[in-house]
Amino acid sequence: MFIALGIQLFVAVTYAAGKDDEHFSVDYCGMNCTQQEDGSWTACSGRNEECRCYHESGKKNGLCLSTTYIDFSQYGNPSDSDIAAASPRP
């Protein structure tokens, strides 16, 4: 049922996995979501509202997932002299 969603997530994770300075993760929140008669979707609760409903077009069932993306290239290199200069000294 969620083959297309799984493929999209796999492609996203595979793309990010090839880069050492990026991290992308997807976690299942332990619940599903469904489309209501009025077109709205049931809420995904838990994890401080990090969970969102992801569903395929035209489907009435979805998965509650939490996604995380971090671009480590925005941070300095750990061997940068500025970091060493800012370190506490004894």
Secondary structure by P-SEA (a helix, b strand, c coil): caaaaaaaaaaaaaaaaacccbbbbbbcccbbbbbcccccccccccccccbbbbbccccccccbbbbbbbccccccccccaaaaaacccc
